[in-house]
Amino acid sequence: MTGVAKAAVAGGSGLRNGLHSLAAFIRYVVARFISDGCLTAAAALTYTTLVSLVPLIAIAFAVLSAFPIFADMRDQLVAQLFARFVLRSAPSWITGSAISPAARSRPPRSAFSRSRSRWC
């Protein structure tokens, strides 16, 4: 008889044994996650991804600017980028006319949500 079978025969609950096994598995996964340095690897991958997006966006704008047929698409992309990433309180010389009227009509975010989204 195995240990699980002996515990079941001795009056132990299968559910209790399953929960103990699940808890032991979760402890093992967390310990391996920490010991393997997964948080550092995740941070490095995030940094690399964000750093590589800047040249990609620059190349996309260069291609869109090179062909006049993409002028409308470029304007829409610029408007979306400004609407999503530039604060509403930015000076007008930064935003210019790139922000669409629909984006301007949205209510400004609170100071708490601005500070939270900037750091999280």
Distance bins in CASP14 RR format, pairs under 12 A and 6 or more apart:
PFRMAT RR
TARGET T0000
AUTHOR 0000-0000-0000
RMODE 2
METHOD distances of the structure
MODEL  1
1 7 0 0 0 0 1 0 0 0 0 0 0
1 8 0 0 0 0 1 0 0 0 0 0 0
1 9 1 0 0 1 0 0 0 0 0 0 0
1 10 0 0 0 0 0 1 0 0 0 0 0
2 8 0 0 0 0 1 0 0 0 0 0 0
2 9 0 0 0 0 0 1 0 0 0 0 0
2 17 0 0 0 0 0 1 0 0 0 0 0
3 9 0 0 0 0 1 0 0 0 0 0 0
3 10 0 0 0 0 1 0 0 0 0 0 0
3 12 0 0 0 0 0 1 0 0 0 0 0
3 14 0 0 0 0 0 1 0 0 0 0 0
3 17 0 0 0 0 1 0 0 0 0 0 0
3 21 0 0 0 0 0 1 0 0 0 0 0
4 10 0 0 0 0 0 1 0 0 0 0 0
4 11 0 0 0 0 0 1 0 0 0 0 0
4 12 0 0 0 0 1 0 0 0 0 0 0
4 13 0 0 0 0 0 1 0 0 0 0 0
4 14 1 0 0 1 0 0 0 0 0 0 0
4 16 0 0 0 0 0 1 0 0 0 0 0
4 17 1 0 1 0 0 0 0 0 0 0 0
4 18 0 0 0 0 1 0 0 0 0 0 0
4 20 0 0 0 0 0 1 0 0 0 0 0
4 21 0 0 0 0 1 0 0 0 0 0 0
5 11 0 0 0 0 0 1 0 0 0 0 0
5 12 0 0 0 0 0 1 0 0 0 0 0
5 14 0 0 0 0 0 1 0 0 0 0 0
5 17 0 0 0 0 0 1 0 0 0 0 0
6 12 0 0 0 0 1 0 0 0 0 0 0
6 17 0 0 0 0 0 1 0 0 0 0 0
7 13 0 0 0 0 1 0 0 0 0 0 0
7 14 1 0 0 1 0 0 0 0 0 0 0
7 15 0 0 0 0 0 1 0 0 0 0 0
7 16 0 0 0 0 1 0 0 0 0 0 0
7 17 1 0 1 0 0 0 0 0 0 0 0
7 18 0 0 0 0 0 1 0 0 0 0 0
7 20 0 0 0 0 1 0 0 0 0 0 0
7 21 0 0 0 0 0 1 0 0 0 0 0
8 14 1 0 0 1 0 0 0 0 0 0 0
8 15 0 0 0 0 0 1 0 0 0 0 0
8 16 0 0 0 0 0 1 0 0 0 0 0
8 17 1 0 0 1 0 0 0 0 0 0 0
8 18 0 0 0 0 0 1 0 0 0 0 0
10 16 0 0 0 0 0 1 0 0 0 0 0
10 17 0 0 0 0 0 1 0 0 0 0 0
11 17 0 0 0 0 0 1 0 0 0 0 0
12 18 0 0 0 0 0 1 0 0 0 0 0
12 19 0 0 0 0 0 1 0 0 0 0 0
12 20 0 0 0 0 0 1 0 0 0 0 0
13 19 0 0 0 0 1 0 0 0 0 0 0
13 20 0 0 0 0 0 1 0 0 0 0 0
14 20 0 0 0 0 1 0 0 0 0 0 0
14 21 0 0 0 0 1 0 0 0 0 0 0
14 22 0 0 0 0 0 1 0 0 0 0 0
15 21 0 0 0 0 0 1 0 0 0 0 0
15 22 0 0 0 0 0 1 0 0 0 0 0
16 22 0 0 0 0 0 1 0 0 0 0 0
16 23 0 0 0 0 0 1 0 0 0 0 0
17 23 0 0 0 0 0 1 0 0 0 0 0
17 24 0 0 0 0 0 1 0 0 0 0 0
18 24 0 0 0 0 1 0 0 0 0 0 0
18 25 0 0 0 0 1 0 0 0 0 0 0
18 26 0 0 0 0 0 1 0 0 0 0 0
19 25 0 0 0 0 0 1 0 0 0 0 0
19 26 0 0 0 0 0 1 0 0 0 0 0
20 26 0 0 0 0 0 1 0 0 0 0 0
20 27 0 0 0 0 0 1 0 0 0 0 0
21 27 0 0 0 0 0 1 0 0 0 0 0
21 28 0 0 0 0 0 1 0 0 0 0 0
22 28 0 0 0 0 0 1 0 0 0 0 0
22 29 0 0 0 0 0 1 0 0 0 0 0
23 29 0 0 0 0 0 1 0 0 0 0 0
23 30 0 0 0 0 0 1 0 0 0 0 0
24 30 0 0 0 0 0 1 0 0 0 0 0
24 31 0 0 0 0 0 1 0 0 0 0 0
25 31 0 0 0 0 0 1 0 0 0 0 0
25 32 0 0 0 0 0 1 0 0 0 0 0
26 32 0 0 0 0 0 1 0 0 0 0 0
26 33 0 0 0 0 0 1 0 0 0 0 0
27 33 0 0 0 0 0 1 0 0 0 0 0
27 34 0 0 0 0 0 1 0 0 0 0 0
28 34 0 0 0 0 0 1 0 0 0 0 0
28 35 0 0 0 0 0 1 0 0 0 0 0
28 36 0 0 0 0 0 1 0 0 0 0 0
29 35 0 0 0 0 0 1 0 0 0 0 0
29 36 0 0 0 0 0 1 0 0 0 0 0
29 38 0 0 0 0 0 1 0 0 0 0 0
30 36 0 0 0 0 0 1 0 0 0 0 0
30 37 0 0 0 0 0 1 0 0 0 0 0
30 38 0 0 0 0 0 1 0 0 0 0 0
30 39 0 0 0 0 0 1 0 0 0 0 0
31 37 0 0 0 0 0 1 0 0 0 0 0
31 38 0 0 0 0 0 1 0 0 0 0 0
32 38 0 0 0 0 1 0 0 0 0 0 0
33 39 1 0 0 1 0 0 0 0 0 0 0
33 40 0 0 0 0 0 1 0 0 0 0 0
33 41 0 0 0 0 0 1 0 0 0 0 0
33 42 0 0 0 0 1 0 0 0 0 0 0
34 40 0 0 0 0 0 1 0 0 0 0 0
34 41 0 0 0 0 0 1 0 0 0 0 0
36 42 0 0 0 0 0 1 0 0 0 0 0
37 43 0 0 0 0 1 0 0 0 0 0 0
37 44 0 0 0 0 0 1 0 0 0 0 0
38 44 0 0 0 0 0 1 0 0 0 0 0
38 45 0 0 0 0 0 1 0 0 0 0 0
39 45 0 0 0 0 0 1 0 0 0 0 0
39 46 0 0 0 0 0 1 0 0 0 0 0
40 46 0 0 0 0 0 1 0 0 0 0 0
40 47 0 0 0 0 0 1 0 0 0 0 0
41 47 0 0 0 0 0 1 0 0 0 0 0
41 48 0 0 0 0 0 1 0 0 0 0 0
42 48 0 0 0 0 0 1 0 0 0 0 0
42 49 0 0 0 0 0 1 0 0 0 0 0
43 49 0 0 0 0 0 1 0 0 0 0 0
43 50 0 0 0 0 0 1 0 0 0 0 0
44 50 0 0 0 0 0 1 0 0 0 0 0
44 51 0 0 0 0 0 1 0 0 0 0 0
45 51 0 0 0 0 0 1 0 0 0 0 0
45 52 0 0 0 0 0 1 0 0 0 0 0
46 52 0 0 0 0 0 1 0 0 0 0 0
46 53 0 0 0 0 0 1 0 0 0 0 0
47 53 0 0 0 0 0 1 0 0 0 0 0
47 54 0 0 0 0 0 1 0 0 0 0 0
48 54 0 0 0 0 0 1 0 0 0 0 0
49 56 0 0 0 0 0 1 0 0 0 0 0
50 56 0 0 0 0 0 1 0 0 0 0 0
50 57 0 0 0 0 0 1 0 0 0 0 0
51 57 0 0 0 0 0 1 0 0 0 0 0
52 58 0 0 0 0 0 1 0 0 0 0 0
52 59 0 0 0 0 0 1 0 0 0 0 0
53 59 0 0 0 0 0 1 0 0 0 0 0
53 60 0 0 0 0 0 1 0 0 0 0 0
53 81 0 0 0 0 0 1 0 0 0 0 0
53 85 0 0 0 0 0 1 0 0 0 0 0
54 60 0 0 0 0 0 1 0 0 0 0 0
54 61 0 0 0 0 0 1 0 0 0 0 0
55 61 0 0 0 0 0 1 0 0 0 0 0
55 62 0 0 0 0 0 1 0 0 0 0 0
56 62 0 0 0 0 0 1 0 0 0 0 0
56 63 0 0 0 0 0 1 0 0 0 0 0
57 63 0 0 0 0 0 1 0 0 0 0 0
57 64 0 0 0 0 0 1 0 0 0 0 0
57 74 0 0 0 0 0 1 0 0 0 0 0
57 77 0 0 0 0 1 0 0 0 0 0 0
57 78 0 0 0 0 0 1 0 0 0 0 0
57 80 0 0 0 0 0 1 0 0 0 0 0
57 81 0 0 0 0 1 0 0 0 0 0 0
57 85 0 0 0 0 0 1 0 0 0 0 0
58 64 0 0 0 0 0 1 0 0 0 0 0
58 65 0 0 0 0 0 1 0 0 0 0 0
59 65 0 0 0 0 0 1 0 0 0 0 0
59 66 0 0 0 0 0 1 0 0 0 0 0
60 66 0 0 0 0 0 1 0 0 0 0 0
60 67 0 0 0 0 0 1 0 0 0 0 0
60 70 0 0 0 0 1 0 0 0 0 0 0
60 73 0 0 0 0 0 1 0 0 0 0 0
60 74 0 0 0 0 1 0 0 0 0 0 0
60 77 1 0 0 1 0 0 0 0 0 0 0
60 78 0 0 0 0 0 1 0 0 0 0 0
60 81 0 0 0 0 0 1 0 0 0 0 0
61 67 0 0 0 0 0 1 0 0 0 0 0
61 70 0 0 0 0 0 1 0 0 0 0 0
61 71 0 0 0 0 0 1 0 0 0 0 0
61 73 0 0 0 0 0 1 0 0 0 0 0
61 74 1 0 0 1 0 0 0 0 0 0 0
61 75 0 0 0 0 0 1 0 0 0 0 0
61 77 1 0 0 1 0 0 0 0 0 0 0
61 78 0 0 0 0 1 0 0 0 0 0 0
61 81 0 0 0 0 1 0 0 0 0 0 0
62 70 0 0 0 0 0 1 0 0 0 0 0
62 74 0 0 0 0 0 1 0 0 0 0 0
63 69 0 0 0 0 0 1 0 0 0 0 0
63 70 1 0 0 1 0 0 0 0 0 0 0
63 73 0 0 0 0 0 1 0 0 0 0 0
63 74 0 0 0 0 1 0 0 0 0 0 0
63 77 0 0 0 0 0 1 0 0 0 0 0
64 70 1 0 1 0 0 0 0 0 0 0 0
64 71 1 0 0 1 0 0 0 0 0 0 0
64 72 0 0 0 0 1 0 0 0 0 0 0
64 73 1 0 0 1 0 0 0 0 0 0 0
64 74 1 1 0 0 0 0 0 0 0 0 0
64 75 0 0 0 0 1 0 0 0 0 0 0
64 76 0 0 0 0 0 1 0 0 0 0 0
64 77 1 0 0 1 0 0 0 0 0 0 0
64 78 0 0 0 0 1 0 0 0 0 0 0
65 71 0 0 0 0 1 0 0 0 0 0 0
65 73 0 0 0 0 0 1 0 0 0 0 0
65 74 1 0 0 1 0 0 0 0 0 0 0
65 75 0 0 0 0 0 1 0 0 0 0 0
65 77 0 0 0 0 0 1 0 0 0 0 0
65 78 0 0 0 0 0 1 0 0 0 0 0
66 74 0 0 0 0 0 1 0 0 0 0 0
67 73 0 0 0 0 1 0 0 0 0 0 0
67 74 0 0 0 0 1 0 0 0 0 0 0
68 74 0 0 0 0 1 0 0 0 0 0 0
68 75 0 0 0 0 0 1 0 0 0 0 0
70 76 0 0 0 0 0 1 0 0 0 0 0
70 77 0 0 0 0 1 0 0 0 0 0 0
70 78 0 0 0 0 0 1 0 0 0 0 0
71 77 0 0 0 0 0 1 0 0 0 0 0
71 78 0 0 0 0 0 1 0 0 0 0 0
72 78 0 0 0 0 0 1 0 0 0 0 0
72 79 0 0 0 0 0 1 0 0 0 0 0
73 79 0 0 0 0 0 1 0 0 0 0 0
73 80 0 0 0 0 0 1 0 0 0 0 0
74 80 0 0 0 0 0 1 0 0 0 0 0
74 81 0 0 0 0 0 1 0 0 0 0 0
74 98 0 0 0 0 0 1 0 0 0 0 0
75 81 0 0 0 0 0 1 0 0 0 0 0
75 82 0 0 0 0 0 1 0 0 0 0 0
75 97 0 0 0 0 0 1 0 0 0 0 0
75 98 0 0 0 0 1 0 0 0 0 0 0
75 99 0 0 0 0 0 1 0 0 0 0 0
75 100 0 0 0 0 1 0 0 0 0 0 0
76 82 0 0 0 0 0 1 0 0 0 0 0
76 83 0 0 0 0 0 1 0 0 0 0 0
76 98 0 0 0 0 0 1 0 0 0 0 0
76 100 0 0 0 0 1 0 0 0 0 0 0
76 102 0 0 0 0 0 1 0 0 0 0 0
76 103 0 0 0 0 0 1 0 0 0 0 0
77 83 0 0 0 0 0 1 0 0 0 0 0
77 84 0 0 0 0 0 1 0 0 0 0 0
77 85 0 0 0 0 0 1 0 0 0 0 0
77 98 0 0 0 0 0 1 0 0 0 0 0
77 100 0 0 0 0 0 1 0 0 0 0 0
78 84 0 0 0 0 0 1 0 0 0 0 0
78 85 0 0 0 0 0 1 0 0 0 0 0
78 86 0 0 0 0 0 1 0 0 0 0 0
78 95 0 0 0 0 0 1 0 0 0 0 0
78 96 0 0 0 0 0 1 0 0 0 0 0
78 97 0 0 0 0 0 1 0 0 0 0 0
78 98 1 0 1 0 0 0 0 0 0 0 0
78 99 0 0 0 0 1 0 0 0 0 0 0
78 100 0 0 0 0 1 0 0 0 0 0 0
78 103 0 0 0 0 0 1 0 0 0 0 0
79 85 0 0 0 0 0 1 0 0 0 0 0
79 86 0 0 0 0 0 1 0 0 0 0 0
79 95 0 0 0 0 0 1 0 0 0 0 0
79 96 0 0 0 0 0 1 0 0 0 0 0
79 97 0 0 0 0 1 0 0 0 0 0 0
79 98 1 0 1 0 0 0 0 0 0 0 0
79 99 1 0 0 1 0 0 0 0 0 0 0
79 100 1 0 1 0 0 0 0 0 0 0 0
79 101 0 0 0 0 0 1 0 0 0 0 0
79 102 0 0 0 0 1 0 0 0 0 0 0
79 103 1 0 0 1 0 0 0 0 0 0 0
79 104 0 0 0 0 0 1 0 0 0 0 0
80 86 0 0 0 0 0 1 0 0 0 0 0
80 98 0 0 0 0 1 0 0 0 0 0 0
80 99 0 0 0 0 1 0 0 0 0 0 0
80 100 0 0 0 0 1 0 0 0 0 0 0
80 102 0 0 0 0 0 1 0 0 0 0 0
80 103 0 0 0 0 1 0 0 0 0 0 0
81 95 0 0 0 0 0 1 0 0 0 0 0
81 98 0 0 0 0 1 0 0 0 0 0 0
81 99 0 0 0 0 1 0 0 0 0 0 0
81 100 0 0 0 0 0 1 0 0 0 0 0
81 103 0 0 0 0 0 1 0 0 0 0 0
82 88 0 0 0 0 0 1 0 0 0 0 0
82 90 0 0 0 0 1 0 0 0 0 0 0
82 92 0 0 0 0 0 1 0 0 0 0 0
82 94 0 0 0 0 1 0 0 0 0 0 0
82 95 1 0 0 1 0 0 0 0 0 0 0
82 96 0 0 0 0 1 0 0 0 0 0 0
82 97 0 0 0 0 1 0 0 0 0 0 0
82 98 1 0 1 0 0 0 0 0 0 0 0
82 99 1 0 1 0 0 0 0 0 0 0 0
82 100 0 0 0 0 1 0 0 0 0 0 0
82 103 1 0 0 1 0 0 0 0 0 0 0
82 104 0 0 0 0 0 1 0 0 0 0 0
83 90 0 0 0 0 0 1 0 0 0 0 0
83 95 0 0 0 0 1 0 0 0 0 0 0
83 98 0 0 0 0 1 0 0 0 0 0 0
83 99 1 0 1 0 0 0 0 0 0 0 0
83 100 1 0 0 1 0 0 0 0 0 0 0
83 101 0 0 0 0 0 1 0 0 0 0 0
83 102 0 0 0 0 1 0 0 0 0 0 0
83 103 1 1 0 0 0 0 0 0 0 0 0
83 104 0 0 0 0 1 0 0 0 0 0 0
83 105 0 0 0 0 0 1 0 0 0 0 0
83 106 0 0 0 0 1 0 0 0 0 0 0
84 98 0 0 0 0 0 1 0 0 0 0 0
84 99 0 0 0 0 0 1 0 0 0 0 0
84 100 0 0 0 0 0 1 0 0 0 0 0
84 103 0 0 0 0 1 0 0 0 0 0 0
84 106 0 0 0 0 0 1 0 0 0 0 0
84 109 0 0 0 0 0 1 0 0 0 0 0
84 117 0 0 0 0 0 1 0 0 0 0 0
85 94 0 0 0 0 0 1 0 0 0 0 0
85 95 0 0 0 0 0 1 0 0 0 0 0
85 98 0 0 0 0 0 1 0 0 0 0 0
85 99 0 0 0 0 0 1 0 0 0 0 0
85 103 0 0 0 0 0 1 0 0 0 0 0
85 117 0 0 0 0 0 1 0 0 0 0 0
85 118 0 0 0 0 0 1 0 0 0 0 0
86 92 0 0 0 0 0 1 0 0 0 0 0
86 93 0 0 0 0 0 1 0 0 0 0 0
86 94 1 0 0 1 0 0 0 0 0 0 0
86 95 1 0 1 0 0 0 0 0 0 0 0
86 96 0 0 0 0 1 0 0 0 0 0 0
86 98 0 0 0 0 1 0 0 0 0 0 0
86 99 1 0 0 1 0 0 0 0 0 0 0
86 103 0 0 0 0 1 0 0 0 0 0 0
86 104 0 0 0 0 0 1 0 0 0 0 0
86 114 0 0 0 0 0 1 0 0 0 0 0
87 94 0 0 0 0 1 0 0 0 0 0 0
87 95 0 0 0 0 1 0 0 0 0 0 0
87 99 0 0 0 0 0 1 0 0 0 0 0
87 103 0 0 0 0 0 1 0 0 0 0 0
87 108 0 0 0 0 1 0 0 0 0 0 0
87 109 0 0 0 0 1 0 0 0 0 0 0
87 111 0 0 0 0 0 1 0 0 0 0 0
87 113 0 0 0 0 0 1 0 0 0 0 0
87 114 1 0 0 1 0 0 0 0 0 0 0
87 115 0 0 0 0 0 1 0 0 0 0 0
87 117 0 0 0 0 0 1 0 0 0 0 0
87 118 0 0 0 0 1 0 0 0 0 0 0
88 94 0 0 0 0 0 1 0 0 0 0 0
88 95 0 0 0 0 1 0 0 0 0 0 0
88 99 0 0 0 0 1 0 0 0 0 0 0
88 103 0 0 0 0 1 0 0 0 0 0 0
88 104 1 0 0 1 0 0 0 0 0 0 0
88 105 0 0 0 0 0 1 0 0 0 0 0
88 106 1 0 0 1 0 0 0 0 0 0 0
88 107 0 0 0 0 1 0 0 0 0 0 0
88 108 1 0 1 0 0 0 0 0 0 0 0
88 109 1 0 0 1 0 0 0 0 0 0 0
88 110 0 0 0 0 0 1 0 0 0 0 0
88 111 0 0 0 0 0 1 0 0 0 0 0
88 113 0 0 0 0 0 1 0 0 0 0 0
88 114 0 0 0 0 1 0 0 0 0 0 0
89 95 0 0 0 0 0 1 0 0 0 0 0
89 108 1 0 0 1 0 0 0 0 0 0 0
89 109 0 0 0 0 1 0 0 0 0 0 0
89 111 0 0 0 0 0 1 0 0 0 0 0
89 114 0 0 0 0 1 0 0 0 0 0 0
90 96 0 0 0 0 1 0 0 0 0 0 0
90 98 0 0 0 0 0 1 0 0 0 0 0
90 99 0 0 0 0 1 0 0 0 0 0 0
90 104 0 0 0 0 0 1 0 0 0 0 0
90 108 0 0 0 0 0 1 0 0 0 0 0
90 114 0 0 0 0 0 1 0 0 0 0 0
92 98 0 0 0 0 0 1 0 0 0 0 0
92 99 0 0 0 0 1 0 0 0 0 0 0
92 104 0 0 0 0 0 1 0 0 0 0 0
95 103 0 0 0 0 1 0 0 0 0 0 0
95 104 0 0 0 0 1 0 0 0 0 0 0
96 104 0 0 0 0 0 1 0 0 0 0 0
97 103 0 0 0 0 0 1 0 0 0 0 0
97 104 0 0 0 0 0 1 0 0 0 0 0
98 104 0 0 0 0 0 1 0 0 0 0 0
99 105 0 0 0 0 0 1 0 0 0 0 0
99 106 0 0 0 0 0 1 0 0 0 0 0
100 106 0 0 0 0 0 1 0 0 0 0 0
107 113 0 0 0 0 0 1 0 0 0 0 0
108 114 0 0 0 0 1 0 0 0 0 0 0
109 115 0 0 0 0 1 0 0 0 0 0 0
109 116 0 0 0 0 1 0 0 0 0 0 0
109 117 1 0 0 1 0 0 0 0 0 0 0
109 118 0 0 0 0 0 1 0 0 0 0 0
110 116 0 0 0 0 1 0 0 0 0 0 0
110 117 0 0 0 0 0 1 0 0 0 0 0
111 117 0 0 0 0 0 1 0 0 0 0 0
111 118 0 0 0 0 0 1 0 0 0 0 0
112 118 0 0 0 0 0 1 0 0 0 0 0
112 119 0 0 0 0 0 1 0 0 0 0 0
112 120 0 0 0 0 0 1 0 0 0 0 0
113 119 0 0 0 0 0 1 0 0 0 0 0
113 120 0 0 0 0 0 1 0 0 0 0 0
114 120 0 0 0 0 0 1 0 0 0 0 0
END
